[in-house]
Amino acid sequence: MKLRALGKTGLEIAPLVFGGNVFGWTADEQRSFELLDAFVDAGFNAIDTADVYSRWVSGHTGGESEAIIGRWLKARPGRRQQVLLFTKVGADMGSGRTLGARWIEKAVEESLKRLATDAIDLYQSHWPDPETSHEETLRAYERLLKAGKVRAIGCSNFSADQLAASLAAAREHGLPTYQTLQPEYNLADRASYDGPLRDLALREGLGVITYYSLASGFLSGKYRSEADLKQSPRGGGVAKYLTPRGLRILGALDQVGARLDAKPAEVALAWLMQREGVTAPIASATTVEQLKSFAKAVALVLSGDDVRALDAASAP
């Protein structure tokens, strides 16, 4: 599988990243191991998680996803050399969101321990923290980079103004800059990334990995009416897409998919992979069959007419 440069990090990734939010939530440990094995065996190499996954589940405290990945690595000697580990810090682990230096230096040690590794390949600020200066956060990351505990840094959920301010602070103080961005972005949710944020990412040469790449499953095509929302625990988060625009997007996915003999989700992921300003979408799976669909999405080549049809249907 052809790899792509992840911005200026020096890391090279396959065109799709596994979203590890499902580990310990909708995929138990045994299933998670099967999924990780199949993912790497298919030629993919990047796994995205966060310290807060899956704190939202009753009885969980956070760290469950990282811990499963770590146990998988311990049980599979040699796998660590085949994968890149991306995780995040700064979400609410019980005392609010923070990117303060003391918290980052504590949290990274806990993530390293759970992941059973000596270094995190990409460490990301999960959410912006208006109470902490960019300088303080970036100085903490500078120490981690120098110590070899982190190989590259990135941010998630930053607006164009927040990202620009962090880059300016880094340059003013001679600190490392964020080299990647993780925005919410898909055919149904384009407004927050398309425009100033995407322009800035392109100008700075950032690696961009998108989350909610299938709009919580809506772009799979299995939710087309209110009755369909009961099919999955995620159904409640899909209702907002059941609009004339959402149905137009599904129609365009159906049309392109029919030409390419591909599922709507495969076409939606292919659109992201071919989109300028996107390095790779993040996508989750709970079955090996879904992983096979990822490989097919990578192999799809959308024509100019396909892209124009999808762009038109998804225009805000």
One Martini backbone bead per residue (centre of mass of N, CA, C, O) as a GRO file, in nm:
protein
  316
    1MET     BB    1   0.096   0.036   0.023
    2LYS     BB    2   0.074   0.363  -0.021
    3LEU     BB    3   0.237   0.620   0.122
    4ARG     BB    4   0.210   0.913   0.334
    5ALA     BB    5   0.288   1.215   0.421
    6LEU     BB    6   0.279   1.369   0.749
    7GLY     BB    7   0.369   1.617   0.656
    8LYS     BB    8   0.659   1.718   0.871
    9THR     BB    9   0.714   1.458   1.066
   10GLY     BB   10   0.834   1.185   0.904
   11LEU     BB   11   0.577   1.041   0.861
   12GLU     BB   12   0.421   0.736   0.730
   13ILE     BB   13   0.100   0.673   0.580
   14ALA     BB   14  -0.172   0.542   0.525
   15PRO     BB   15  -0.489   0.648   0.384
   16LEU     BB   16  -0.577   0.508   0.669
   17VAL     BB   17  -0.717   0.540   0.998
   18PHE     BB   18  -0.760   0.399   1.302
   19GLY     BB   19  -1.036   0.414   1.522
   20GLY     BB   20  -0.999   0.359   1.881
   21ASN     BB   21  -1.286   0.411   2.023
   22VAL     BB   22  -1.396   0.101   2.018
   23PHE     BB   23  -1.208   0.010   2.229
   24GLY     BB   24  -1.401  -0.111   2.493
   25TRP     BB   25  -1.689  -0.078   2.359
   26THR     BB   26  -1.788  -0.213   2.059
   27ALA     BB   27  -1.508  -0.365   2.124
   28ASP     BB   28  -1.366  -0.609   2.246
   29GLU     BB   29  -1.068  -0.746   2.301
   30GLN     BB   30  -1.078  -0.974   2.096
   31ARG     BB   31  -1.184  -0.803   1.860
   32SER     BB   32  -0.959  -0.593   1.863
   33PHE     BB   33  -0.731  -0.786   1.787
   34GLU     BB   34  -0.852  -0.873   1.516
   35LEU     BB   35  -0.860  -0.589   1.391
   36LEU     BB   36  -0.560  -0.519   1.414
   37ASP     BB   37  -0.451  -0.750   1.251
   38ALA     BB   38  -0.611  -0.694   0.987
   39PHE     BB   39  -0.512  -0.408   0.940
   40VAL     BB   40  -0.207  -0.472   0.910
   41ASP     BB   41  -0.234  -0.704   0.698
   42ALA     BB   42  -0.356  -0.485   0.480
   43GLY     BB   43  -0.128  -0.227   0.518
   44PHE     BB   44  -0.172  -0.076   0.765
   45ASN     BB   45  -0.024   0.180   1.031
   46ALA     BB   46  -0.254   0.362   1.183
   47ILE     BB   47  -0.339   0.467   1.525
   48ASP     BB   48  -0.619   0.618   1.688
   49THR     BB   49  -0.637   0.787   2.003
   50ALA     BB   50  -0.716   0.829   2.367
   51ASP     BB   51  -0.730   0.881   2.701
   52VAL     BB   52  -1.062   0.910   2.707
   53TYR     BB   53  -1.086   0.630   2.599
   54SER     BB   54  -1.406   0.519   2.739
   55ARG     BB   55  -1.549   0.729   2.960
   56TRP     BB   56  -1.864   0.715   2.863
   57VAL     BB   57  -1.870   0.448   2.994
   58SER     BB   58  -1.994   0.260   3.215
   59GLY     BB   59  -1.719   0.221   3.445
   60HIS     BB   60  -1.534   0.417   3.311
   61THR     BB   61  -1.208   0.629   3.311
   62GLY     BB   62  -1.018   0.577   3.096
   63GLY     BB   63  -0.778   0.410   2.879
   64GLU     BB   64  -0.897   0.153   2.738
   65SER     BB   65  -0.784   0.172   2.453
   66GLU     BB   66  -0.483   0.189   2.514
   67ALA     BB   67  -0.469  -0.080   2.675
   68ILE     BB   68  -0.544  -0.267   2.441
   69ILE     BB   69  -0.312  -0.192   2.258
   70GLY     BB   70  -0.090  -0.275   2.458
   71ARG     BB   71  -0.174  -0.576   2.481
   72TRP     BB   72  -0.140  -0.637   2.183
   73LEU     BB   73   0.164  -0.573   2.169
   74LYS     BB   74   0.251  -0.786   2.381
   75ALA     BB   75   0.111  -1.032   2.210
   76ARG     BB   76   0.282  -0.894   1.944
   77PRO     BB   77   0.564  -0.942   1.844
   78GLY     BB   78   0.657  -0.673   1.613
   79ARG     BB   79   0.417  -0.467   1.579
   80ARG     BB   80   0.543  -0.193   1.660
   81GLN     BB   81   0.707  -0.172   1.381
   82GLN     BB   82   0.416  -0.150   1.208
   83VAL     BB   83   0.327   0.100   1.392
   84LEU     BB   84   0.139   0.396   1.458
   85LEU     BB   85   0.097   0.611   1.743
   86PHE     BB   86  -0.201   0.788   1.826
   87THR     BB   87  -0.257   1.049   2.064
   88LYS     BB   88  -0.434   1.219   2.341
   89VAL     BB   89  -0.469   1.544   2.508
   90GLY     BB   90  -0.719   1.740   2.718
   91ALA     BB   91  -0.943   1.600   2.810
   92ASP     BB   92  -1.193   1.500   3.020
   93MET     BB   93  -1.082   1.316   3.328
   94GLY     BB   94  -1.260   1.490   3.580
   95SER     BB   95  -1.113   1.812   3.572
   96GLY     BB   96  -1.111   1.894   3.293
   97ARG     BB   97  -0.981   2.083   3.053
   98THR     BB   98  -0.619   2.049   2.966
   99LEU     BB   99  -0.278   2.210   2.866
  100GLY     BB  100  -0.104   2.180   3.094
  101ALA     BB  101   0.208   2.090   3.177
  102ARG     BB  102   0.157   1.902   3.419
  103TRP     BB  103  -0.052   1.726   3.278
  104ILE     BB  104   0.107   1.630   3.033
  105GLU     BB  105   0.343   1.493   3.200
  106LYS     BB  106   0.147   1.289   3.327
  107ALA     BB  107  -0.020   1.173   3.086
  108VAL     BB  108   0.209   1.052   2.913
  109GLU     BB  109   0.291   0.830   3.112
  110GLU     BB  110   0.017   0.682   3.107
  111SER     BB  111   0.009   0.627   2.803
  112LEU     BB  112   0.272   0.469   2.777
  113LYS     BB  113   0.189   0.243   2.966
  114ARG     BB  114  -0.070   0.150   2.821
  115LEU     BB  115   0.088   0.119   2.530
  116ALA     BB  116   0.365  -0.021   2.565
  117THR     BB  117   0.575   0.232   2.531
  118ASP     BB  118   0.840   0.476   2.467
  119ALA     BB  119   0.673   0.604   2.215
  120ILE     BB  120   0.496   0.860   2.059
  121ASP     BB  121   0.432   0.951   1.740
  122LEU     BB  122   0.150   1.114   1.809
  123TYR     BB  123   0.081   1.415   1.987
  124GLN     BB  124  -0.241   1.551   2.092
  125SER     BB  125  -0.445   1.817   2.110
  126HIS     BB  126  -0.774   1.772   2.163
  127TRP     BB  127  -0.825   2.061   2.297
  128PRO     BB  128  -0.870   2.366   2.352
  129ASP     BB  129  -0.707   2.609   2.597
  130PRO     BB  130  -0.787   2.921   2.722
  131GLU     BB  131  -0.617   2.893   3.011
  132THR     BB  132  -0.367   2.827   2.824
  133SER     BB  133  -0.083   2.880   2.689
  134HIS     BB  134   0.089   2.801   2.415
  135GLU     BB  135   0.368   2.812   2.541
  136GLU     BB  136   0.327   2.606   2.767
  137THR     BB  137   0.248   2.367   2.593
  138LEU     BB  138   0.499   2.369   2.397
  139ARG     BB  139   0.712   2.329   2.617
  140ALA     BB  140   0.619   2.052   2.698
  141TYR     BB  141   0.662   1.923   2.420
  142GLU     BB  142   0.961   1.984   2.394
  143ARG     BB  143   1.047   1.794   2.623
  144LEU     BB  144   0.933   1.534   2.495
  145LEU     BB  145   1.096   1.542   2.235
  146LYS     BB  146   1.381   1.546   2.368
  147ALA     BB  147   1.315   1.268   2.533
  148GLY     BB  148   1.155   1.068   2.321
  149LYS     BB  149   0.832   1.038   2.388
  150VAL     BB  150   0.798   1.213   2.124
  151ARG     BB  151   0.784   1.270   1.766
  152ALA     BB  152   0.504   1.434   1.744
  153ILE     BB  153   0.278   1.716   1.686
  154GLY     BB  154  -0.073   1.802   1.753
  155CYS     BB  155  -0.415   1.892   1.660
  156SER     BB  156  -0.759   1.929   1.785
  157ASN     BB  157  -1.031   2.137   1.732
  158PHE     BB  158  -0.914   2.375   1.584
  159SER     BB  159  -0.917   2.675   1.482
  160ALA     BB  160  -0.780   2.903   1.284
  161ASP     BB  161  -0.708   3.101   1.513
  162GLN     BB  162  -0.578   2.896   1.708
  163LEU     BB  163  -0.363   2.788   1.517
  164ALA     BB  164  -0.229   3.060   1.449
  165ALA     BB  165  -0.151   3.128   1.742
  166SER     BB  166   0.034   2.881   1.788
  167LEU     BB  167   0.234   2.943   1.560
  168ALA     BB  168   0.319   3.222   1.661
  169ALA     BB  169   0.426   3.134   1.939
  170ALA     BB  170   0.642   2.941   1.837
  171ARG     BB  171   0.805   3.156   1.677
  172GLU     BB  172   0.856   3.361   1.904
  173HIS     BB  173   0.988   3.113   2.109
  174GLY     BB  174   1.118   2.864   1.963
  175LEU     BB  175   0.899   2.641   1.906
  176PRO     BB  176   0.720   2.387   1.846
  177THR     BB  177   0.500   2.282   1.602
  178TYR     BB  178   0.226   2.202   1.468
  179GLN     BB  179   0.194   1.922   1.219
  180THR     BB  180  -0.110   1.861   1.291
  181LEU     BB  181  -0.460   1.785   1.203
  182GLN     BB  182  -0.792   1.721   1.372
  183PRO     BB  183  -1.083   1.720   1.203
  184GLU     BB  184  -1.403   1.761   1.134
  185TYR     BB  185  -1.473   1.553   0.836
  186ASN     BB  186  -1.716   1.547   0.568
  187LEU     BB  187  -1.970   1.549   0.347
  188ALA     BB  188  -2.170   1.662   0.583
  189ASP     BB  189  -1.901   1.808   0.731
  190ARG     BB  190  -1.756   2.116   0.604
  191ALA     BB  191  -1.754   2.406   0.740
  192SER     BB  192  -1.510   2.391   0.962
  193TYR     BB  193  -1.279   2.337   0.733
  194ASP     BB  194  -1.372   2.475   0.511
  195GLY     BB  195  -1.145   2.732   0.447
  196PRO     BB  196  -0.938   2.876   0.667
  197LEU     BB  197  -0.831   2.605   0.782
  198ARG     BB  198  -0.748   2.470   0.519
  199ASP     BB  199  -0.569   2.696   0.415
  200LEU     BB  200  -0.366   2.678   0.651
  201ALA     BB  201  -0.283   2.382   0.619
  202LEU     BB  202  -0.171   2.417   0.333
  203ARG     BB  203   0.033   2.647   0.387
  204GLU     BB  204   0.186   2.469   0.628
  205GLY     BB  205   0.189   2.154   0.568
  206LEU     BB  206  -0.019   1.979   0.702
  207GLY     BB  207  -0.131   1.716   0.858
  208VAL     BB  208  -0.451   1.540   0.782
  209ILE     BB  209  -0.689   1.399   1.013
  210THR     BB  210  -1.007   1.274   1.000
  211TYR     BB  211  -1.310   1.289   1.172
  212TYR     BB  212  -1.603   1.159   1.118
  213SER     BB  213  -1.586   1.043   0.811
  214LEU     BB  214  -1.904   0.903   0.840
  215ALA     BB  215  -2.102   1.050   1.020
  216SER     BB  216  -2.166   0.821   1.235
  217GLY     BB  217  -2.270   0.634   0.966
  218PHE     BB  218  -2.442   0.783   0.752
  219LEU     BB  219  -2.245   0.722   0.492
  220SER     BB  220  -2.332   0.414   0.472
  221GLY     BB  221  -2.670   0.416   0.425
  222LYS     BB  222  -2.842   0.290   0.681
  223TYR     BB  223  -2.963   0.591   0.719
  224ARG     BB  224  -3.301   0.698   0.584
  225SER     BB  225  -3.467   0.694   0.858
  226GLU     BB  226  -3.608   0.695   1.160
  227ALA     BB  227  -3.620   0.381   1.182
  228ASP     BB  228  -3.301   0.336   1.144
  229LEU     BB  229  -3.191   0.448   1.427
  230LYS     BB  230  -3.231   0.158   1.588
  231GLN     BB  231  -2.975  -0.015   1.483
  232SER     BB  232  -2.796   0.176   1.679
  233PRO     BB  233  -2.625   0.347   1.927
  234ARG     BB  234  -2.562   0.585   1.698
  235GLY     BB  235  -2.839   0.687   1.587
  236GLY     BB  236  -2.889   0.955   1.748
  237GLY     BB  237  -2.641   1.108   1.586
  238VAL     BB  238  -2.800   1.100   1.287
  239ALA     BB  239  -3.065   1.270   1.267
  240LYS     BB  240  -2.940   1.548   1.160
  241TYR     BB  241  -2.904   1.421   0.851
  242LEU     BB  242  -3.226   1.408   0.795
  243THR     BB  243  -3.213   1.576   0.510
  244PRO     BB  244  -3.213   1.693   0.204
  245ARG     BB  245  -2.905   1.702   0.192
  246GLY     BB  246  -2.843   1.418   0.302
  247LEU     BB  247  -3.003   1.269   0.076
  248ARG     BB  248  -2.831   1.379  -0.156
  249ILE     BB  249  -2.570   1.246  -0.071
  250LEU     BB  250  -2.671   0.955  -0.087
  251GLY     BB  251  -2.742   0.970  -0.385
  252ALA     BB  252  -2.451   1.020  -0.485
  253LEU     BB  253  -2.328   0.766  -0.364
  254ASP     BB  254  -2.502   0.570  -0.521
  255GLN     BB  255  -2.420   0.659  -0.803
  256VAL     BB  256  -2.114   0.609  -0.777
  257GLY     BB  257  -2.130   0.319  -0.666
  258ALA     BB  258  -2.261   0.191  -0.917
  259ARG     BB  259  -2.020   0.247  -1.110
  260LEU     BB  260  -1.796   0.104  -0.893
  261ASP     BB  261  -1.897  -0.114  -0.704
  262ALA     BB  262  -1.980   0.054  -0.430
  263LYS     BB  263  -2.004   0.170  -0.127
  264PRO     BB  264  -2.080   0.453   0.031
  265ALA     BB  265  -1.839   0.448   0.231
  266GLU     BB  266  -1.617   0.414   0.017
  267VAL     BB  267  -1.674   0.677  -0.131
  268ALA     BB  268  -1.644   0.873   0.109
  269LEU     BB  269  -1.345   0.798   0.163
  270ALA     BB  270  -1.234   0.859  -0.120
  271TRP     BB  271  -1.296   1.159  -0.116
  272LEU     BB  272  -1.100   1.223   0.112
  273MET     BB  273  -0.835   1.100  -0.011
  274GLN     BB  274  -0.869   1.313  -0.271
  275ARG     BB  275  -0.851   1.555  -0.089
  276GLU     BB  276  -0.737   1.848  -0.054
  277GLY     BB  277  -0.612   1.858   0.280
  278VAL     BB  278  -0.589   1.534   0.298
  279THR     BB  279  -0.431   1.253   0.415
  280ALA     BB  280  -0.640   1.100   0.629
  281PRO     BB  281  -0.882   0.908   0.735
  282ILE     BB  282  -1.082   0.826   1.003
  283ALA     BB  283  -1.175   0.483   1.091
  284SER     BB  284  -1.412   0.254   1.204
  285ALA     BB  285  -1.435  -0.088   1.340
  286THR     BB  286  -1.619  -0.416   1.426
  287THR     BB  287  -1.531  -0.567   1.158
  288VAL     BB  288  -1.362  -0.735   0.914
  289GLU     BB  289  -1.546  -0.653   0.681
  290GLN     BB  290  -1.500  -0.348   0.713
  291LEU     BB  291  -1.195  -0.360   0.650
  292LYS     BB  292  -1.228  -0.447   0.356
  293SER     BB  293  -1.359  -0.176   0.279
  294PHE     BB  294  -1.112  -0.001   0.317
  295ALA     BB  295  -0.940  -0.125   0.092
  296LYS     BB  296  -1.139  -0.046  -0.132
  297ALA     BB  297  -1.130   0.260  -0.090
  298VAL     BB  298  -0.829   0.293  -0.165
  299ALA     BB  299  -0.874   0.177  -0.469
  300LEU     BB  300  -1.039   0.404  -0.545
  301VAL     BB  301  -1.135   0.602  -0.843
  302LEU     BB  302  -1.229   0.915  -0.890
  303SER     BB  303  -1.381   1.108  -1.094
  304GLY     BB  304  -1.458   1.417  -1.185
  305ASP     BB  305  -1.765   1.360  -1.185
  306ASP     BB  306  -1.782   1.240  -0.905
  307VAL     BB  307  -1.679   1.482  -0.745
  308ARG     BB  308  -1.889   1.686  -0.847
  309ALA     BB  309  -2.136   1.539  -0.736
  310LEU     BB  310  -2.046   1.544  -0.435
  311ASP     BB  311  -2.001   1.847  -0.406
  312ALA     BB  312  -2.288   1.938  -0.481
  313ALA     BB  313  -2.450   1.772  -0.265
  314SER     BB  314  -2.251   1.898  -0.014
  315ALA     BB  315  -2.316   2.174  -0.027
  316PRO     BB  316  -2.398   2.420   0.208
   0.00000   0.00000   0.00000
